[in-house]
C-alpha cells in the first residue's frame, strides 16, 4: 500500500507541475485522455483514485501520463517498475494475457530479438517492451544462442548506460534473470563477465542477481564473495545476497554457503563489515526484514484538485 501511495503522489505531482499548465485539474486530463484509436476514455473519478492511491495504476495509464505530460519515455513506468520491485516477492510473470494478442506479440518479439542480436540500436524502451512481452508469454522459447546473445548485449549496455536508460535496462535484466527459459543464460552471462579479471564489473550488474530464485544466481554471488574479481563485484555480490535474504528465497544449503562466505567479512572493520554482519544476523535468526531503511513518506499536498 505504501508503494501505491508513493506512485500516486508521483502522478499527482507530475500533473500539477506540468509546465504548460494544461492539466492542473483532473478534469482537463480526463478530457485529453482518449486518443481516438488505442486509448479509451477514462472517468475523472478513476484518475482521482489513481492519484490518491485508492486504485492500482495500470501500466498503460502510466504510459498515457508520460505522453500527455510530455515526459521522457520511461520516466514514470521505470519508477513504477523499480518501486514495485521493493517487495519480498520476485518479479512475477504476467498472468491473464489475451490470446488474441499473441500473434502480434510474437511478431514483435521476433523483430526486437533480431535487433538485439545485431549491431542495430536498441533503446531502453525497446528493452523494456521486449522483456515485458517475454514475461507475458513465458512459453516463448527463442533458441538458446539467441538468449545468450541477448543477455550479453543487454549486460554491455547496462554497464554503459545511466539515468532512465540505465534504469530501463536494469529492470529488463532483472526480468530476464527471472524468466523460466531466459534465466539460466542471463545469469551465466552476468557471472561469466563478472569473473573476467580484465572486465570492469559494475556492482549493480552483480547485485541484479539477487532478484532471482535460481540456484545458479546464488552460487554466482557466493562465489564472488569467496573469491571476488574486484571490489565492485564484491560489493554487488553482498548487495545481491542482502536482497535474496530479504526475499526469503534461500534454501537451507544456500543459507549455509552464504554464511560461510560472509563470516570472514564480518568483524573485518571495513565498509563491508556492517552489511555482512546484518545479513549474517538475519540468516541466523531466520528473519527477513528489509536491510535498508524505509524511504521517507512523500510530502503532503498543500491542496488537492
C-alpha positions in Angstrom: 0.0 0.0 0.0 2.9 2.4 0.8 4.3 1.8 -2.7 0.9 2.6 -4.3 0.7 5.9 -2.4 4.2 6.8 -3.5 3.2 6.2 -7.1 0.0 8.2 -6.6 2.0 11.1 -5.2 4.3 11.0 -8.2 1.5 11.1 -10.7 -0.3 13.9 -8.8 2.9 16.0 -8.6 3.9 15.5 -12.3 0.4 16.6 -13.4 0.2 19.6 -11.2 3.8 20.7 -12.1 3.1 20.4 -15.8 4.9 23.5 -17.2 2.2 24.0 -19.9 -0.4 24.3 -17.1 -2.8 22.3 -19.2 -3.6 19.6 -16.7 -3.7 21.4 -13.4 -7.1 19.8 -12.9 -8.0 16.2 -13.2 -11.0 17.1 -15.4 -8.8 18.6 -18.1 -6.6 15.5 -18.0 -9.7 13.2 -18.4 -10.8 15.3 -21.4 -7.5 14.8 -23.2 -7.1 11.2 -22.2 -8.7 9.3 -25.2 -6.7 9.5 -28.5 -9.5 8.2 -30.7 -7.7 5.0 -31.7 -5.9 3.0 -28.9 -6.7 4.8 -25.7 -10.3 4.6 -24.3 -11.8 7.4 -22.2 -11.2 7.4 -18.5 -13.5 9.0 -15.9 -12.2 11.8 -13.7 -13.0 9.7 -10.6 -10.7 7.0 -11.8 -7.9 9.5 -12.2 -8.6 10.7 -8.7 -8.4 7.2 -7.3 -5.1 6.6 -9.1 -3.7 9.8 -7.7 -4.8 9.2 -4.2 -3.6 5.6 -4.0 -7.1 4.1 -3.7 -6.8 2.2 -7.0 -3.7 0.5 -8.6 -2.5 2.3 -11.7 -2.3 0.2 -14.9 0.9 0.4 -16.8 -0.9 1.7 -19.9 -2.1 4.6 -17.8 1.4 5.5 -16.8 2.4 5.5 -20.5 -0.5 7.8 -21.2 0.6 10.2 -18.4 4.0 10.3 -20.0 2.6 11.1 -23.4 0.2 13.8 -22.2 2.6 15.5 -19.8 5.5 15.4 -22.3 7.7 13.3 -20.1 10.6 11.3 -21.2 9.6 7.8 -22.3 10.0 5.6 -19.3 10.1 8.3 -16.7 7.0 7.0 -14.9 7.0 3.4 -16.0 10.6 2.9 -14.8 9.9 4.4 -11.4 6.8 2.2 -11.1 8.8 -0.9 -12.0 11.6 0.0 -9.6 9.4 0.7 -6.5 7.3 -2.3 -7.4 10.4 -4.4 -7.0 11.0 -3.2 -3.5 8.9 -6.1 -2.1 9.9 -9.6 -0.9 8.1 -11.1 -3.9 10.2 -11.8 -7.1 9.3 -10.2 -10.4 6.3 -12.2 -11.5 5.2 -13.5 -14.8 2.2 -11.6 -16.2 -1.0 -13.6 -15.9 -4.3 -13.3 -17.8 -2.8 -12.4 -21.2 -5.2 -12.1 -24.1 -4.6 -14.9 -26.6 -5.7 -12.6 -29.4 -2.6 -10.5 -28.6 -0.2 -13.5 -29.0 0.3 -13.2 -32.8 1.2 -9.5 -32.6 3.4 -10.1 -29.6 5.2 -13.0 -31.3 5.9 -10.9 -34.3 7.2 -8.0 -32.2 9.4 -10.3 -30.1 11.0 -11.6 -33.4 11.6 -8.0 -34.5 13.2 -7.0 -31.2 15.3 -10.1 -30.9 16.6 -9.6 -34.4 17.7 -6.1 -33.3 19.3 -7.3 -30.0 21.4 -9.9 -31.8 22.8 -7.5 -34.5 24.5 -4.1 -34.4 21.1 -2.3 -34.6 20.5 0.4 -31.9 18.1 -0.9 -29.2 16.6 1.8 -27.0 15.7 1.5 -23.3 12.1 1.5 -24.2 12.6 -1.4 -26.6 14.4 -3.4 -23.9 11.5 -2.7 -21.6 9.0 -3.8 -24.3 10.8 -6.9 -25.2 11.2 -8.2 -21.6 7.6 -7.4 -20.8 6.4 -9.4 -23.7 8.7 -12.3 -22.8 7.3 -12.3 -19.2 3.8 -12.1 -20.6 4.3 -15.2 -22.7 6.8 -17.3 -20.7 6.4 -20.3 -23.0 8.1 -18.2 -25.8 11.3 -20.2 -26.5 13.9 -18.4 -28.6 16.9 -20.6 -29.4 19.4 -20.8 -26.6 22.1 -19.0 -28.6 19.7 -16.1 -29.0 19.0 -15.9 -25.3 22.8 -15.8 -24.7 23.4 -13.1 -27.3 20.5 -11.0 -26.0 21.7 -11.3 -22.4 25.3 -10.4 -23.3 24.1 -7.4 -25.3 21.9 -6.2 -22.5 24.7 -6.6 -20.0 27.1 -4.5 -22.1 24.5 -1.7 -22.5 23.8 -1.8 -18.8 27.4 -1.2 -18.0 27.5 1.9 -20.2 24.0 3.4 -19.6 23.0 5.9 -17.0 19.8 7.7 -15.8 16.5 6.5 -17.2 18.3 4.5 -19.9 20.2 2.6 -17.2 17.0 2.0 -15.1 15.1 0.6 -18.0 17.9 -1.8 -18.8 18.4 -2.8 -15.2 14.8 -3.7 -14.8 14.9 -5.6 -18.2 17.9 -7.5 -16.9 16.1 -8.4 -13.7 13.1 -9.7 -15.7 15.4 -11.9 -17.8 17.1 -13.5 -14.8 13.6 -14.5 -13.6 12.4 -15.8 -16.9 11.8 -19.6 -16.9 13.8 -20.1 -20.1 16.0 -17.0 -20.2 17.1 -17.0 -16.6 19.9 -19.5 -16.8 21.7 -18.0 -19.8 21.3 -14.5 -18.4 22.7 -15.5 -15.1 25.6 -17.2 -16.9 26.3 -14.1 -19.0 26.5 -12.0 -15.9 28.6 -14.4 -13.8 31.0 -15.0 -16.7 31.5 -11.3 -17.3 32.0 -10.6 -13.6 34.6 -13.3 -13.3 36.9 -11.9 -16.0 39.8 -10.2 -14.4 40.1 -7.5 -17.1 36.3 -6.8 -17.0 35.2 -3.6 -15.4 32.4 -5.4 -13.5 29.9 -2.9 -12.0 28.3 -3.5 -8.6 24.8 -3.1 -10.0 25.1 -5.9 -12.6 26.1 -8.5 -10.0 23.6 -7.1 -7.5 20.8 -7.7 -10.0 21.3 -11.5 -9.5 19.7 -11.0 -6.0 16.3 -10.7 -7.6 16.5 -14.3 -8.9 15.5 -17.5 -7.2 17.7 -19.6 -9.5 20.3 -21.7 -7.7 22.9 -20.5 -10.3 22.3 -16.9 -9.2 23.0 -17.7 -5.5 26.1 -19.7 -6.5 27.5 -16.9 -8.6 27.1 -14.3 -5.8 28.5 -16.6 -3.1 31.4 -17.4 -5.4 32.1 -13.7 -5.8 32.2 -13.2 -2.0 34.6 -16.2 -1.6 36.9 -15.0 -4.5 35.9 -11.5 -5.7 37.0 -10.3 -9.1 37.4 -6.8 -7.7 35.9 -4.6 -5.1 32.9 -3.6 -7.3 32.0 -7.2 -7.9 32.3 -8.0 -4.2 30.1 -5.0 -3.3 27.5 -6.1 -5.8 27.5 -9.7 -4.6 26.9 -8.6 -1.0 24.1 -6.3 -2.1 22.5 -9.1 -4.1 22.8 -11.6 -1.2 21.1 -9.0 1.0 18.2 -8.8 -1.4 17.9 -12.6 -1.7 17.9 -13.0 2.1 15.3 -10.3 2.5 13.1 -12.0 -0.1 13.5 -15.2 2.0 14.4 -17.2 -1.1 17.5 -19.1 0.1 17.2 -22.8 0.6 18.9 -24.4 3.7 22.0 -25.4 1.8 22.3 -21.9 0.2 21.9 -20.3 3.6 24.9 -22.3 4.9 27.1 -21.4 1.9 26.2 -17.7 2.2 27.0 -17.7 5.9 30.3 -19.4 5.3 31.2 -16.8 2.6 30.2 -13.8 4.7 31.8 -14.7 8.0 35.3 -13.6 7.1 34.0 -10.2 6.2 32.0 -9.8 9.5 34.2 -8.0 12.0 36.8 -7.0 9.5 36.3 -3.4 10.3 36.0 -2.2 6.6 32.9 -0.8 4.9 31.5 -4.2 4.1 31.7 -5.3 7.8 28.3 -3.9 9.0 26.4 -5.1 5.9 27.8 -8.6 6.1 27.1 -8.7 9.8 23.5 -7.7 9.3 23.0 -10.3 6.6 24.5 -13.0 8.9 22.2 -11.9 11.7 19.2 -12.4 9.5 20.4 -15.7 8.2 21.0 -16.9 11.7 17.7 -15.8 13.3 15.6 -16.6 10.2 14.0 -13.1 10.0 13.6 -11.4 6.6 13.3 -7.7 7.2 14.5 -5.0 4.7 18.2 -4.4 5.1 17.8 -0.8 4.1 15.9 2.0 5.9 12.4 2.7 4.7 12.1 5.8 2.5 10.7 8.9 3.9 6.9 9.5 3.3 6.1 11.9 0.4 5.2 15.5 1.4 1.7 16.4 1.9 -0.1 18.3 -0.9 -0.9 21.9 0.1 -4.3 21.3 -1.6 -6.0 18.7 -3.7 -7.7 19.3 -7.0 
